[in-house]
Amino acid sequence: MMDKKLNIGISACVMGENVRYDSGHKRSQFCTEALSEFANFKAFCPEVAIGLPIPRPTIRQIIKDNIITVSRPDGSGDVTEKLTAYGKQVGEQISHLSGFIFCAKSPSCGMERVKVHHHHGKGSESNGVGLFAREVMKANPLLPAEENGRLNDAVIRENFMTRVFTYQKWLDLAASGITKHKLIQFHSEQKYLVMSHHIESYRQLGTLLGSSDLALDELANQYIAGLMEALKNKASRKSHTNTLHHLQGYFKKQLDHAKRQELTEQIDAYRLGLTPLLVPLTLIKHYLLEFPNEYLKQQAYLNPHPKELRLRYGY
């Protein structure tokens, strides 16, 4: 269990609040049941916040002369400036959050693939970004963000939560006062997590921390930007397998032939898609208890998020 809860921003309708245009909601079971044990949610409904009623006429993104506005389908009730201003206001106030969950396809909250209608009413393109979401993400480029619908995908859900818990650790580190020693220690704990997501970033971040010509603030800024960008890459069976083999190497002197063979077989079974990641990881954790290694024990890769969330069961 965690010592304290995460703080996560979320679209109010995803929390189950009846704030949508039709007085409905888009409640996420994962958020309101599983994740709520580990997170305090700060809910936002930009459309209600700018004064729109419940229920209300629908609004949509409309493009004319390469300019996107948000209004009712007939062009009346333009709320483009209000939604944008509210997004900027919220974006400046959420530096303490460790993640944000938006409502998909919404003209205000959608992260991507929002439907943009042609002004003449004929056809649309799904290439827009919600005005509120855009400003929030622009003001907080490191903040892990995801949409409610995509969280139903096991790999995307695990990736997002890994980024959220990692970013919270960074916020805690920053709050304690960053030193070069703390920064190197932090990276030491993230090494195999980064390796499992993006091997090139694993090398680049190590090289960055070896730089002696950067001021500490600049070094820290470049480091966390590189780390969060690396973790956006979804870990694959191939990259996990590579990381598992590196961890296996720490036990080559302690394990007898039978145990080495068993671990090799379990890693290979995972690589082939016959077992979930949890199986070889559990065996490695068992050997870590039997043959303690402080460096390995501190690796975030082994426990990037609470086991109660069951995020590594699905792949």
C-alpha positions, 0 to 999 in steps of 0.5 A: 500500500502507498503512504499517501494517495495520488492526486489525479485530475479527471473529467467530471462525467468520467467520475460518474457526475451527471454533467453531460449535455443529456444529464448523463455521465461516462462513469469509469469503473476502473477509476471509481472503483479500482483506482479510487483506493489509491487516488484522490480525484479532482473533477472538472467539467469545463462546459458547466464551469463556463456556465452552460446548463444541464441538460444543454444543446450539444456543442461541436468543433466546427472548422472554417477558413482553417479556424476551429470554433466550438458552438452549437451545430448551427454556429450559435452559442460560440464558447471557444474563448470561454473554454480556452480561457478556462483551460488556461486557468486550470492548467496553471493551477494543477502542477501538484497533480500526477495525472489527468484522465479526460473524456474521449471525443468531447469537443472540450475534453477529448485528447485526440481524434475529436470530430471536427465538422466542416462549417457547411455541414457536410462531412467531418474529420476526426483530428481535433483536440478538445479546447480544455484538454489542449490548454491543460496539456500545453501548460503541463507537458510532463503530466501523464494524460489519458482518455477514459475509453483507452484505459479499457486497453490493458497495455495502455492502462498499465502504461498510463499508471506506470507514468502516473506513479513515476511522476508522483515520485518525481513530484515528491523528489522535487518537493524534498529539494533536488540534489545531484546525489538524489537525482542519480539515486532516483535514476538508479531506481528507474533504470530497468523500468526505462529499459523496458520501455525504450532502450535508447532513452536508457542510454541517453539518460545515463549519459545526460547524468554524466554531464558535468557542464549543466546547472542542476536545475537544467539537468533535472529539467532535461532528465524528467522530460527525457524520462517521461517521454521514454515512458510514453513508449509502451513496453513490449514483450520483446523489451520486457524479455530483454529487461528480464534477462538483465535481471536474471543475470544478477542470480547467475552465481546463486542459482543452480542449474535447475533454477536457472533453467526454470527462470529461462523457461518462464521468461521464454514462455512470456516472450512467446505469449504463453504466460503473462509478465507476472509469472517470470516477475514473481519468480525473480522476486522469489529469488530476490527474497532468497538471495537479497540484492539491494540494487535490484530490490530498489528497482521500480521495474519490479513494483511500478504500481500497487499489485492490488491494481492488477495491471500486469495480469493482462499481458 
